[in-house]
């Protein structure tokens, strides 16, 4: 595979995050000429330059497929956290100088979620769960599990794994849940769309629908699962639900919650549900490194690339693979983890407390930071039989 220099890739990526007019100007329109006005501050000059930069490189913004193909050469060849650090620094500079960043806000009519059963699928507008409730495939006596994706399925296809399909098949083996999917990942196909997606608005739409849905079921035990940017969406939804009802969503699971260029004030955090558990597999790069839940799991430690992954996209999706394996009947205890103060204490075997399972069967009483080791290929759990 051809080597792609780091600096040009970074310039294309970080400058695209400051795009101000790409959605309103045709590519055939003449490019604006930045002419600094005497006496203007540096910040004002930067704001004047940002649109012309973005128009020049807009068509080269890397999409999901390009990031997948480039990451093994660029990010594995360069300290991955250095790349992520500078991307976030440029986002911070853009924010400081008030360089405008538009919101990638999908049309509400394009927001749908799907209820999956063994032999059928029912689609409904995200704002209206009534089609689910009226469906023969919805059982009001069962728990409700909702998966919110956070990255274009094109990437997961290249990894040989479809997030929605693998999760759906795993839950179908249990037949104890109403399994619903909101594919927010279809709106995220580049780092630019990742950084500008209006997760606050989408999360509030989801939260309002969960309020309506909970009023129509006999057992309003709701488990939200968010991958990547989807983790932020479910966190917002959980806060919206609590703010309106005074009650908590039963559980939120964050699968490698997204880090780059997202407002940390609206990120998933403990308190967004009665219990928040998080699995970190691409720490400090595409995923958050710091603990944010009631229980945070670090398979193989806070690493950028877990065993078996040679690029950051694989690492970002590995949290999904671990969780899916834990859902499969008989695999609930595949990932025993021990609570520990640091990875150094874990490696020197200073932590000898009771081990608890990571994933589907994580107990709601779990609190703190947990470590474990995994295999490099499926089955990933070292306690698998």
C-alpha positions as CSV (number, residue, x, y, z in Angstrom):
1,X,0.0,0.0,0.0
2,X,1.4,3.4,-0.9
3,X,2.7,5.5,1.9
4,X,0.7,8.7,2.5
5,X,2.7,11.5,4.2
6,X,1.5,12.5,7.7
7,X,1.5,16.3,7.4
8,X,-0.6,16.6,4.2
9,X,-3.1,14.1,5.7
10,X,-3.3,16.1,8.9
11,X,-3.7,19.4,7.0
12,X,-6.6,18.0,5.0
13,X,-8.2,16.6,8.1
14,X,-7.9,19.5,10.5
15,X,-8.6,22.2,8.1
16,X,-11.8,20.5,7.0
17,X,-13.0,20.7,10.5
18,X,-13.1,24.4,10.3
19,X,-15.2,24.4,7.1
20,X,-17.7,27.3,7.1
21,X,-19.5,27.3,3.8
22,X,-19.1,24.0,2.1
23,X,-22.8,23.1,2.5
24,X,-24.0,26.4,1.0
25,X,-21.6,27.1,-1.9
26,X,-21.4,25.2,-5.1
27,X,-18.0,23.8,-6.0
28,X,-18.3,25.7,-9.3
29,X,-18.6,29.1,-7.6
30,X,-15.5,31.2,-7.6
31,X,-13.4,30.9,-4.5
32,X,-13.3,33.8,-2.1
33,X,-10.1,35.8,-1.8
34,X,-8.9,36.4,1.8
35,X,-7.8,40.0,2.2
36,X,-6.9,40.9,5.8
37,X,-8.1,44.3,6.8
38,X,-5.5,46.6,8.4
39,X,-6.0,46.7,12.1
40,X,-7.8,43.4,12.3
41,X,-6.8,40.9,15.0
42,X,-5.1,37.6,14.1
43,X,-8.3,35.9,15.0
44,X,-10.3,37.9,12.5
45,X,-7.7,37.2,9.9
46,X,-7.9,33.5,10.6
47,X,-11.7,33.7,10.3
48,X,-11.3,35.3,6.9
49,X,-8.9,32.7,5.7
50,X,-10.8,29.6,6.9
51,X,-13.5,29.6,4.1
52,X,-10.9,29.8,1.3
53,X,-8.9,27.0,2.9
54,X,-11.9,24.8,3.3
55,X,-13.1,25.3,-0.3
56,X,-9.7,24.5,-1.6
57,X,-9.4,21.2,0.2
58,X,-13.1,20.3,0.7
59,X,-13.3,17.7,-2.0
60,X,-10.2,16.0,-0.5
61,X,-11.7,15.5,3.0
62,X,-11.0,11.8,3.8
63,X,-14.1,9.7,4.1
64,X,-14.6,6.5,6.0
65,X,-13.1,4.2,3.3
66,X,-10.1,6.5,2.8
67,X,-9.4,6.7,6.6
68,X,-9.5,2.9,6.7
69,X,-7.0,2.5,3.9
70,X,-4.7,5.3,5.1
71,X,-4.7,4.6,8.8
72,X,-2.4,1.6,8.7
73,X,0.2,3.7,6.9
74,X,-0.3,7.0,8.5
75,X,-1.5,6.4,12.0
76,X,0.2,3.1,12.7
77,X,3.4,4.7,11.3
78,X,3.1,7.7,13.5
79,X,2.4,7.7,17.3
80,X,-1.4,7.6,17.0
81,X,-2.0,9.7,20.1
82,X,0.2,12.5,18.6
83,X,-2.1,12.6,15.5
84,X,-5.2,12.7,17.7
85,X,-3.7,15.4,19.9
86,X,-3.0,17.7,17.1
87,X,-6.4,17.2,15.5
88,X,-7.9,18.2,18.8
89,X,-5.5,21.2,19.2
90,X,-6.6,22.6,15.8
91,X,-10.3,22.1,16.8
92,X,-9.5,24.0,20.0
93,X,-7.8,26.8,18.1
94,X,-10.8,27.1,15.8
95,X,-13.1,27.3,18.8
96,X,-10.9,29.9,20.5
97,X,-10.8,32.2,17.5
98,X,-14.5,31.6,16.9
99,X,-13.9,30.2,13.4
100,X,-17.4,29.1,12.5
101,X,-18.2,25.4,12.5
102,X,-21.6,24.4,11.0
103,X,-23.8,21.7,12.3
104,X,-24.3,18.5,10.3
105,X,-28.0,18.3,11.1
106,X,-29.9,15.6,9.3
107,X,-33.5,16.2,8.3
108,X,-35.8,14.9,10.9
109,X,-37.6,13.0,8.2
110,X,-34.4,11.0,7.6
111,X,-34.2,9.9,11.2
112,X,-35.6,6.3,11.6
113,X,-35.0,3.4,13.9
114,X,-35.8,-0.2,13.4
115,X,-37.3,-2.9,15.6
116,X,-35.7,-6.3,14.7
117,X,-37.4,-9.7,15.4
118,X,-36.4,-13.1,14.2
119,X,-38.0,-12.9,10.8
120,X,-38.9,-9.3,10.3
121,X,-38.0,-5.6,10.7
122,X,-40.3,-2.7,11.6
123,X,-39.2,0.8,10.8
124,X,-40.5,4.0,12.5
125,X,-39.6,7.7,12.6
126,X,-37.2,8.3,15.4
127,X,-39.7,10.9,16.9
128,X,-42.6,8.3,17.0
129,X,-42.3,4.8,18.6
130,X,-46.0,4.1,18.0
131,X,-45.3,1.7,15.0
132,X,-43.2,-0.4,17.3
133,X,-45.9,-0.6,20.0
134,X,-48.6,-1.5,17.5
135,X,-46.4,-4.2,16.0
136,X,-46.9,-7.9,16.8
137,X,-43.1,-8.2,17.0
138,X,-43.0,-5.9,20.1
139,X,-43.4,-7.6,23.4
140,X,-44.2,-5.0,26.2
141,X,-43.2,-7.5,28.9
142,X,-39.6,-7.7,27.6
143,X,-36.6,-5.5,28.2
144,X,-35.8,-2.9,25.5
145,X,-32.2,-2.7,24.1
146,X,-31.4,0.1,21.7
147,X,-28.2,0.2,19.7
148,X,-27.0,3.6,18.3
149,X,-24.2,3.3,15.8
150,X,-21.6,6.0,15.3
151,X,-19.5,5.3,12.2
152,X,-20.4,4.5,8.6
153,X,-21.0,0.8,8.0
154,X,-18.7,1.0,5.0
155,X,-15.7,0.7,7.4
156,X,-17.2,-2.2,9.4
157,X,-17.8,-4.0,6.1
158,X,-14.1,-3.7,5.2
159,X,-13.3,-5.2,8.6
160,X,-15.5,-8.2,7.7
161,X,-18.1,-7.3,10.4
162,X,-21.3,-5.4,10.2
163,X,-22.1,-3.7,13.6
164,X,-25.8,-3.9,13.3
165,X,-26.0,-7.4,11.9
166,X,-23.6,-8.9,14.4
167,X,-25.4,-7.3,17.3
168,X,-28.8,-8.3,16.0
169,X,-27.8,-11.9,15.6
170,X,-26.3,-12.0,19.1
171,X,-29.5,-10.7,20.7
172,X,-31.7,-12.9,18.6
173,X,-30.1,-15.9,20.3
174,X,-31.5,-14.6,23.6
175,X,-35.1,-13.8,22.7
176,X,-35.3,-11.8,26.0
177,X,-35.1,-8.3,24.5
178,X,-36.9,-6.0,22.2
179,X,-33.9,-5.1,20.0
180,X,-34.0,-1.7,18.3
181,X,-31.4,0.0,16.2
182,X,-30.9,3.7,15.4
183,X,-28.2,3.9,12.7
184,X,-26.8,7.3,13.4
185,X,-23.5,6.1,11.8
186,X,-25.1,6.5,8.3
187,X,-24.6,10.3,8.8
188,X,-20.9,9.9,9.7
189,X,-18.7,9.2,6.7
190,X,-15.7,11.5,7.4
191,X,-13.9,13.2,10.2
192,X,-15.7,16.4,9.1
193,X,-19.1,14.9,9.5
194,X,-18.0,13.3,12.8
195,X,-17.0,16.6,14.2
196,X,-20.0,18.6,13.0
197,X,-22.9,16.1,13.6
198,X,-25.5,17.7,15.7
199,X,-25.5,15.1,18.4
200,X,-27.2,17.3,20.9
201,X,-30.3,17.7,18.8
202,X,-30.4,14.0,17.7
203,X,-29.9,12.8,21.3
204,X,-32.8,15.0,22.5
205,X,-35.1,13.6,19.7
206,X,-34.2,10.1,20.9
207,X,-34.7,11.0,24.6
208,X,-38.2,12.4,23.9
209,X,-39.1,9.2,22.0
210,X,-37.9,7.0,24.9
211,X,-40.2,8.9,27.2
212,X,-43.1,8.0,25.0
213,X,-42.0,4.5,24.6
214,X,-41.6,3.9,28.3
215,X,-45.2,4.9,28.9
216,X,-46.4,2.1,26.7
217,X,-44.5,-0.9,28.2
218,X,-45.1,-2.9,31.2
219,X,-41.4,-3.1,32.2
220,X,-39.6,0.1,31.2
221,X,-36.2,-1.4,31.6
222,X,-34.2,0.3,28.8
223,X,-30.6,-0.4,27.9
224,X,-28.9,2.0,25.5
225,X,-25.7,0.9,23.7
226,X,-23.7,3.6,21.8
227,X,-20.7,3.0,19.7
228,X,-18.3,5.9,18.9
229,X,-20.3,9.1,18.3
230,X,-23.4,7.0,19.2
231,X,-22.2,7.0,22.8
232,X,-22.6,10.8,23.0
233,X,-26.1,10.5,21.5
234,X,-27.2,8.0,24.1
235,X,-25.7,10.1,26.8
236,X,-27.7,13.1,25.7
237,X,-30.8,10.9,25.4
238,X,-30.3,9.6,29.0
239,X,-30.0,13.2,30.3
240,X,-33.1,14.3,28.4
241,X,-35.1,11.3,29.8
242,X,-34.1,12.0,33.4
243,X,-34.7,15.7,33.0
244,X,-38.3,15.1,31.8
245,X,-39.3,12.2,34.0
246,X,-37.1,12.4,37.1
247,X,-36.2,8.8,36.5
248,X,-33.1,7.2,35.0
249,X,-32.6,4.9,32.0
250,X,-31.7,1.6,33.5
251,X,-28.3,1.2,31.7
252,X,-26.1,2.9,29.1
253,X,-23.1,1.0,27.6
254,X,-20.5,3.1,25.8
255,X,-18.4,1.2,23.2
256,X,-15.2,3.2,22.7
257,X,-16.9,6.6,23.1
258,X,-15.6,9.0,20.5
259,X,-13.1,11.6,21.4
260,X,-11.7,13.9,18.6
261,X,-13.3,17.3,18.2
262,X,-16.5,16.6,20.2
263,X,-17.7,18.9,22.9
264,X,-16.7,17.1,26.2
265,X,-19.5,18.9,28.0
266,X,-22.1,16.7,26.3
267,X,-20.2,13.5,26.2
268,X,-21.4,10.3,27.9
269,X,-20.7,10.3,31.6
270,X,-21.8,8.6,34.8
271,X,-25.2,9.9,35.9
272,X,-26.6,9.7,32.4
273,X,-28.3,6.4,33.5
274,X,-28.7,4.4,36.7
275,X,-25.6,2.5,35.5
276,X,-23.1,3.5,32.9
277,X,-20.4,1.1,31.8
278,X,-17.7,1.8,29.2
279,X,-15.4,-0.4,27.1
280,X,-12.2,1.4,25.9
281,X,-10.3,-0.1,22.9
282,X,-8.7,2.8,21.1
283,X,-7.7,4.9,24.0
284,X,-6.7,8.5,23.3
285,X,-7.1,8.3,19.5
286,X,-10.6,7.8,18.1
287,X,-11.9,6.8,21.5
288,X,-11.7,8.5,24.9
289,X,-8.8,7.5,27.3
290,X,-10.1,8.9,30.6
291,X,-12.7,6.9,32.7
292,X,-16.2,8.5,32.3
293,X,-18.6,5.9,33.5
294,X,-19.5,4.1,36.8
295,X,-17.4,1.2,35.5
296,X,-14.7,1.6,32.8
297,X,-13.1,-1.4,31.3
298,X,-9.7,-1.3,29.6
299,X,-9.0,-4.6,27.8
300,X,-5.2,-4.9,27.5
301,X,-4.8,-1.5,29.3
302,X,-5.4,2.0,27.9
303,X,-3.9,1.1,24.6
304,X,-4.3,2.6,21.1
305,X,-4.1,-0.8,19.3
306,X,-5.4,-3.9,21.0
307,X,-4.0,-7.4,20.1
308,X,-4.9,-8.3,16.5
309,X,-5.4,-4.7,15.3
310,X,-2.9,-2.9,13.0
311,X,-4.8,0.3,12.6
312,X,-7.0,2.6,14.6
313,X,-10.2,1.8,12.8
314,X,-10.0,-1.8,13.7
315,X,-9.2,-0.8,17.3
316,X,-12.2,1.6,17.4
317,X,-14.5,-1.3,16.4
318,X,-13.0,-3.9,18.6
319,X,-15.1,-2.7,21.5
320,X,-18.2,-3.8,19.5
321,X,-16.6,-7.2,18.8
322,X,-15.9,-7.8,22.5
323,X,-19.5,-6.8,23.5
324,X,-21.1,-8.9,20.8
325,X,-19.2,-12.0,21.9
326,X,-20.4,-11.4,25.5
327,X,-24.0,-11.3,24.4
328,X,-23.9,-14.8,22.9
329,X,-25.4,-17.4,25.3
330,X,-22.6,-19.3,27.1
331,X,-20.1,-16.5,26.5
332,X,-21.3,-14.1,29.3
333,X,-18.2,-14.7,31.4
334,X,-15.6,-14.7,28.6
335,X,-14.1,-11.4,29.7
336,X,-13.4,-11.5,33.5
337,X,-11.9,-8.2,34.6
338,X,-10.4,-7.1,37.9
339,X,-10.7,-3.7,39.5
340,X,-7.3,-2.0,39.7
341,X,-6.0,1.5,40.3
342,X,-3.6,1.5,37.3
343,X,-2.4,-0.6,34.5
344,X,1.0,-0.8,36.3
345,X,-0.6,-2.3,39.3
346,X,-2.5,-4.8,37.1
347,X,0.7,-5.8,35.3
348,X,2.6,-6.3,38.6
349,X,-0.4,-8.4,39.9
350,X,-1.1,-6.0,42.8
351,X,-4.9,-6.3,42.2
352,X,-6.4,-9.5,43.4
353,X,-10.1,-8.6,44.0
354,X,-13.1,-10.4,42.7
355,X,-13.3,-10.5,38.9
356,X,-16.5,-9.4,37.2
357,X,-17.6,-10.0,33.6
358,X,-17.1,-7.2,31.0
359,X,-19.9,-6.8,28.5
360,X,-23.5,-8.0,28.5
361,X,-23.4,-9.4,32.1
362,X,-21.5,-6.6,33.8
363,X,-23.3,-6.2,37.2
364,X,-24.9,-2.9,38.0
365,X,-23.0,-2.6,41.2
366,X,-19.6,-2.4,39.4
367,X,-17.7,0.8,40.2
368,X,-14.2,1.9,39.2
369,X,-11.6,1.0,36.6
370,X,-11.2,-2.6,35.5
371,X,-8.5,-4.3,33.5
372,X,-8.2,-7.6,31.6
373,X,-6.4,-9.3,28.7
374,X,-7.9,-10.5,25.4
375,X,-7.0,-12.8,22.6
376,X,-5.9,-11.3,19.2
377,X,-8.7,-13.1,17.3
378,X,-12.2,-14.5,17.9
379,X,-13.1,-15.8,20.4
380,X,-11.5,-12.7,22.1
381,X,-12.4,-13.6,25.7
382,X,-9.6,-15.5,27.4
383,X,-12.2,-17.3,29.5
384,X,-13.9,-18.7,26.5
385,X,-14.4,-22.4,26.2
